């Protein structure tokens, strides 16, 4: 169960690498912001396929420079050009517990955790059991949803174009 949760979180995690001289390509048009907040002042725009220099990272935001303009965009707006090759091996290593020691994973979207917090993180069995104690059965979840006026809806499931 913990490995499944970790693997799910890793889909939004990115293996950190040095920001010095890192470049990237814009994946979708976006607005450059003055700060790393969605309500920060818009200071410019970037277009799909624009080449960028990555200057800094703060949470789920990247500070970039493109065509003489500097600003912040969401992390998923930019595909990093990795000089070290494919980082998927690092993600798989962390997910399987085979990454060795000293490898730090940076997160996106988790507030309140600094790089130092991640480096010193340790397994806490008591807190894990506390977290698992919040789980409810499917029947309890249905009752709760029903009490809030929610109803179940079925959607077709597709796997490789074939329906089960």
PyMOL commands that set and color helices and strands:
alter all, ss='L'
color gray80, all
select helices_A, chain A and resi 2-10+75-77+88-96+115-120+125-133+138-147
alter helices_A, ss='H'
color red, helices_A
select strands_A, chain A and resi 14-15+22-26+30-33+42-46+51-58+61-66+69-74+78-81+105-106
alter strands_A, ss='S'
color yellow, strands_A
deselect
rebuild
show_as cartoon
